[in-house]
């Protein structure tokens, strides 16, 4: 197996474990097994096997499990795992042939990254008072006991403009051969730094990006990465393999079994005990000078299909098809009922009904809906309908179009009527009632 192929597979396995560590399920395997729990457990096992010995069959199994788990996790699905699912699908469609897959993966990354950077060109993100940039900087500083930054000061402005500038520059740098290596190092350094935010689990996102960015580097990176294990000697390699098994099994078990005090501590803080050496290995492998690599860009039908899916997903917020996992995470981008806060796309083009139909939750016996009573977030009607069907025994009082409606049992009301099959796959996130562009740093109970 080609060294680039082998190293990418191992890094992709790390991304799978990072996903399990950063996105807790807690009980999906036991005491009441679910299809998702079984697949996530298999994902952890496959990732551990690939890390130990990347072989064609084990890699194919890992690549098949990634999109399968993404489908079952939707609609509460991180952008990183949707991207991983599409890239893994591309691997399967190319039959694991490296010469066909590598250009596909590079194009998928570029397409995704262009949308992610472009989304930040909006009035919300560029306003330090609302932006997710200062919010997450404060969160990271607070985790280590440092006071928040002055959002009106220079640090507040830097926390907005530096991320935006880096993300806008990276795709351009990657496309130009003379600046390609600089672009990779900049991107790796930026996202690795973000991954050490103790208040969030950004490492799952970074773990997906690192192997994709590496595909823009020369063979030297992959050779150094591959040779690192041999430097430990025979006994050292045995210890390293034991550590891989320990991390893989413990992360997987903590994800799919009921959360305990110990597993919570392992997933929330202990993860960095293995994530830090991995990032150090990536940095060590990337640091030596190497000539810019001439990349192959020949795309087959599978690459065109996957790249097309990445682009279509990036367009969905602007078409108001969905506002969840549309490559615009933490960007403060808001497009509702044709209105847009984007500086370039001044108006969206709604192609579905319901996004403009916002509901105020006044009371509910369902904890998920009740969470909106004390928060200034409104629910798009389709999102409420999708969630309501999952809690038929709950009561609900809400305000819609100026009218107050009280429902004693959702299951006995029109809220429980069937919804279009595609609504759960096209989720619309909650909208802030007074300041829509404010940073919504996580999914609320009903998105």
Secondary structure, 3 states (H helix, E strand, C coil): CCHHHHHHHHHHHHHHHHHHHHCCCCCCCCCCCCHHHHHHHHHHHHHHHHHHCCCHHHHHHHHHHHHHHHHHHCCCCCHHHHHHHHHHHHHHHCCCCHHHHHHHHHHHHHHHHHHHHHHCCECCCCCCCCCHHHHHHHHHHHHCCCCCCCCCCHHHHHHHHHHHHHHHHHHHHHHCHHHHHHHHHHHHHHHHHHCCCCCCCCHHHHHHHHHHHHCCCCHHHHHHHHHHHHHHHHHHHHHHHHHHHHHHHHHHHHHHCCCCHHHHHHHHHHHHHHHHHHHHHHHHHHHCCCCCCCCCCCCCHHHHHHHHHHHHHHHHHHHCCCCCCCCCCCCCCCEECCEECECCCCECCCCCCCCCCEEEEEEECCHHHHCCCCCCEEEEHHHHHHHHCCCCCCCEEEEECCEEEEECCHHHCHHHCCCCCCHHHCCCCCEECCCCCCCCCCCCCCC
